[in-house]
Amino acid sequence: MTVDGPHGWVEPKLAHPVRRIAGADVDFRRTIAIMAVVNRTPDSFYDRGATFGLDEAVAAATRAIAEGAAWVDIGGARFGPGPAIPVAEEIDRVVPVVEALRGSGAAISVDTFHAEVARAAVAAGAHVVNDTTGVHDPALAEVVASSDATLVITHSRAQPRQWFPRPHYDDVVGEISAFLEERVGLAVAHGVPEHRIVLDPGHDLNKNTLHSLELTRRFGELTALGFPLLAAVSNKDFIGETLDRPREQRLAGSLAAAVFCALQGARILRMHNVAESVDAARTVEAILGWRQPAHLRHNMVDGPNEEP
């Protein structure tokens, strides 16, 4: 069930609003967390391999945390179609970054659909497993269930690393909702408690631009599922096609989509441009009355000669 706020935003009715993640309690009724993206892949969607090297990946993650990212999502294999990445190689890509970030204070997430990678990452200190295939392999849910980690369940339809040509939906949001609800049931059946599940409707994943725009417009409907929602809109093709902008010129569109999703109930925003995204999220939190301004000086003096 969703409740429209007094001024039009969506206030999700979360079954478990306070979550224990990375050793801290997070209240998703009053928090919009930024998840930074760090990909140790030579063919990553956005940075095209800029953080493929270990030192570069750790530096990017450390910088993102300094800029205010509460979560850092580390990927060793891109979602898009292509040859399978050997599991051992994916582990070698992500685990050293997880180990380097232990004790950073951020929630360390690993973007994987392999149970073996999830197991190695959690053992190394990861707090979140981000499965963009929607628990394609139930063994991954079992790995999460045997730990304290949080599971992100994402809507997508393709087999891992495979093309899904010309996707069709009769009701894109209704079908996403039904898929996520079914996959939550699968994860719970394999031992993952509901209070450790986050949902991502999967912008652009096996969806065209019109699908992703409609998903964004109706994002608030998904709060009826009762779980914290993650919006991964950063620099995606639906923004590029909407604005006719290449990847390096999509920041403004990404921030607009992220803020819209936040006002429709998104509580985690997966973003490449961390500093700008943190500022956008903090401003939304202040507008909604969840956060006090850093300073209160403007028009707070009694006369023109008084220093604020």
C-alpha positions in Angstrom: 0.0 0.0 0.0 1.2 3.5 -0.8 0.2 6.7 0.9 0.4 10.0 -0.9 2.1 12.6 1.2 0.3 15.9 1.9 2.2 17.6 -0.9 2.1 14.8 -3.5 5.2 12.6 -2.8 4.8 8.9 -2.1 5.5 7.7 1.4 6.1 3.9 1.2 4.6 1.7 3.8 7.6 -0.5 4.6 7.1 -3.7 6.5 10.7 -3.4 7.9 11.7 0.2 7.5 14.8 0.1 9.9 17.5 -2.2 8.5 20.8 -3.3 10.1 23.4 -2.8 7.3 27.1 -2.6 7.6 26.9 -2.5 11.4 24.5 0.5 11.5 20.7 1.0 11.7 19.3 2.7 8.6 15.8 4.1 8.7 14.5 4.1 5.1 11.5 6.2 6.1 13.9 9.2 6.4 17.0 8.3 4.3 17.9 8.4 0.7 21.2 6.5 0.3 23.5 6.9 -2.6 25.0 3.7 -4.0 28.2 4.4 -5.9 29.2 2.2 -8.9 32.7 0.7 -9.2 33.2 -1.8 -12.0 36.3 -4.0 -12.4 35.4 -4.8 -16.0 37.2 -3.7 -19.1 33.8 -3.2 -20.9 31.8 -1.5 -18.2 28.7 0.4 -19.4 29.7 3.9 -18.2 33.4 4.2 -17.5 34.6 1.9 -20.3 37.2 0.2 -18.1 38.5 3.2 -16.2 38.3 1.3 -12.9 39.3 -2.1 -14.2 42.7 -2.0 -12.4 42.7 -2.8 -8.7 44.3 0.4 -7.6 41.9 2.4 -9.7 38.9 0.6 -8.4 39.9 1.0 -4.8 40.7 4.7 -5.3 37.3 5.3 -7.0 35.5 3.5 -4.2 37.4 5.4 -1.5 36.7 8.7 -3.3 33.0 7.9 -3.6 32.8 7.2 0.2 34.6 10.5 0.9 32.0 12.2 -1.3 29.1 10.8 0.7 28.2 7.4 -0.8 26.6 5.2 1.8 26.9 2.1 -0.4 29.5 1.1 -2.9 28.5 -1.5 -5.5 31.4 -3.5 -6.9 31.0 -5.4 -10.2 33.2 -7.9 -11.9 31.0 -8.7 -14.9 28.7 -6.4 -16.8 25.0 -7.1 -17.1 25.0 -6.8 -20.9 25.3 -9.8 -23.3 28.7 -11.3 -24.0 30.9 -14.3 -23.2 30.6 -15.7 -19.7 33.2 -14.5 -17.2 34.8 -17.5 -15.3 33.7 -17.5 -11.7 37.3 -17.6 -10.5 38.1 -14.6 -12.5 35.1 -12.7 -11.2 36.1 -13.5 -7.7 39.6 -12.3 -8.4 38.2 -9.0 -9.6 35.8 -8.2 -6.8 37.1 -9.7 -3.6 40.3 -7.6 -3.4 38.2 -4.5 -3.6 35.9 -5.7 -0.9 38.9 -6.5 1.3 40.4 -3.1 0.7 37.1 -1.4 1.8 36.6 -3.3 5.0 36.1 -0.9 7.9 35.3 2.0 5.6 31.9 2.6 7.2 30.1 2.1 3.8 27.9 -0.7 2.9 29.9 -2.9 0.5 27.8 -4.4 -2.2 28.8 -7.0 -4.8 27.0 -7.0 -8.1 26.8 -10.7 -9.1 24.5 -13.6 -10.0 26.9 -16.3 -9.1 26.5 -18.0 -5.7 30.2 -18.8 -5.5 31.1 -15.1 -6.1 28.6 -14.0 -3.5 30.0 -16.5 -1.0 33.5 -15.3 -1.5 32.5 -11.7 -1.3 30.5 -12.1 1.9 33.4 -13.9 3.5 35.6 -11.0 2.5 33.3 -8.5 4.2 30.6 -7.6 1.7 27.3 -6.5 3.3 25.0 -6.7 0.2 24.6 -9.0 -2.8 23.1 -7.2 -5.7 21.6 -9.8 -8.1 20.6 -8.2 -11.4 19.1 -11.5 -12.6 16.4 -11.6 -9.9 17.7 -14.7 -8.1 18.2 -16.7 -11.4 20.1 -19.2 -9.3 18.4 -20.1 -6.0 21.8 -21.1 -4.6 22.7 -17.4 -4.4 19.7 -16.9 -2.1 21.0 -19.7 0.1 24.4 -18.0 0.4 22.7 -14.8 1.5 20.5 -16.7 3.9 23.5 -18.2 5.6 25.0 -14.8 6.3 23.9 -11.4 7.6 23.9 -9.9 4.1 21.2 -8.0 2.4 19.9 -9.2 -1.0 18.9 -6.8 -3.8 16.5 -8.5 -6.2 16.3 -6.9 -9.6 13.8 -7.3 -12.4 15.2 -8.6 -15.6 14.1 -11.3 -18.1 17.1 -12.4 -20.1 19.3 -15.4 -19.2 22.6 -14.1 -17.7 24.8 -12.4 -20.4 22.2 -13.1 -23.2 20.4 -10.9 -25.6 16.6 -10.3 -25.1 15.5 -8.8 -28.3 12.5 -6.4 -28.6 11.0 -6.9 -25.1 7.2 -6.5 -24.9 5.0 -5.8 -21.9 1.3 -5.5 -21.7 1.7 -3.6 -18.4 5.3 -3.0 -17.6 4.9 -2.0 -14.0 2.3 -4.6 -13.2 4.6 -7.3 -14.7 7.6 -6.0 -12.9 5.7 -6.0 -9.6 4.5 -9.6 -10.2 8.0 -10.8 -11.0 9.5 -9.2 -7.9 6.8 -10.5 -5.7 7.4 -14.0 -7.0 11.2 -13.7 -6.6 10.8 -12.5 -3.1 8.8 -15.6 -2.4 11.6 -17.7 -3.9 14.3 -16.0 -1.8 12.2 -16.3 1.4 11.6 -20.0 0.7 15.4 -20.4 0.5 15.9 -18.8 3.9 16.4 -15.0 3.2 14.3 -13.1 5.7 12.2 -10.3 4.4 14.0 -7.7 6.5 17.1 -8.3 4.4 15.6 -7.8 1.0 15.7 -4.7 -1.2 14.0 -4.5 -4.6 15.2 -2.9 -7.9 12.7 -2.7 -10.8 15.6 -2.6 -13.3 15.5 0.5 -15.4 16.7 -0.4 -19.0 17.3 -4.1 -18.1 15.4 -5.9 -20.9 13.3 -2.8 -21.3 13.2 -0.1 -24.0 13.2 3.6 -23.4 9.4 3.9 -23.3 9.3 1.1 -20.8 11.8 2.8 -18.5 10.1 6.1 -18.8 6.8 4.5 -17.8 8.5 2.6 -15.0 9.9 5.9 -13.7 6.5 7.7 -14.0 4.7 4.9 -12.1 7.6 4.1 -9.7 5.4 4.8 -6.7 3.2 1.9 -7.4 6.0 -0.5 -6.6 6.1 0.8 -3.0 3.0 -1.4 -2.5 5.4 -4.4 -2.3 6.5 -3.1 1.1 10.3 -3.3 0.6 12.9 -0.5 0.2 13.3 0.3 -3.5 16.5 0.9 -5.3 16.5 3.0 -8.5 19.4 2.5 -10.9 18.9 5.3 -13.4 22.4 6.8 -13.7 23.5 7.6 -17.2 21.3 4.9 -18.7 20.2 4.7 -22.3 16.6 5.7 -21.6 18.0 9.1 -20.5 20.4 9.3 -23.4 17.6 8.5 -25.9 15.2 10.9 -24.2 17.6 13.8 -24.4 19.7 12.7 -27.4 22.8 12.8 -25.2 25.9 10.6 -25.2 26.9 8.8 -21.9 29.2 11.6 -20.8 26.4 14.2 -21.1 23.6 12.5 -19.1 24.2 13.9 -15.6 21.4 16.4 -15.5 18.9 13.8 -16.9 20.2 11.2 -14.4 19.7 13.6 -11.5 16.2 14.5 -12.6 15.2 10.8 -12.9 16.8 10.0 -9.5 15.0 12.9 -7.7 11.7 11.9 -9.4 12.2 8.3 -8.2 13.1 9.4 -4.7 9.9 11.4 -4.5 8.0 8.3 -5.7 9.5 6.2 -2.9 13.0 5.1 -3.9 15.3 5.0 -0.9 18.6 3.9 -2.6 19.9 5.6 -5.7 22.6 3.8 -7.7 24.6 6.6 -9.3 28.0 7.1 -11.1 28.4 10.8 -10.3 28.5 10.6 -6.5 29.1 14.1 -5.3 26.3 15.6 -7.4 23.9 12.8 -6.5 24.6 13.1 -2.7 23.8 16.8 -3.0 20.5 16.1 -4.8 19.5 13.5 -2.2 20.4 15.7 0.8 18.4 18.5 -0.8 15.3 16.2 -1.2 15.7 15.1 2.4 15.8 18.7 3.6 12.8 19.6 1.5 10.9 16.7 3.0 11.8 17.8 6.5 14.1 14.9 7.3 17.3 16.8 7.5 18.3 20.2 8.9 20.2 22.6 6.6 24.0 22.6 7.2 23.7 26.4 7.9 20.9 28.8 8.7 22.2 32.3 7.8 20.2 33.7 4.9 17.9 36.5 6.2 18.7 35.6 9.7 20.2 39.0 10.7 18.5 42.1 12.2 20.3 44.7 10.2 22.5 45.3 7.2 25.7 45.7 9.3 25.2 42.6 11.3 27.4 39.6 10.4 25.5 36.3 10.0 
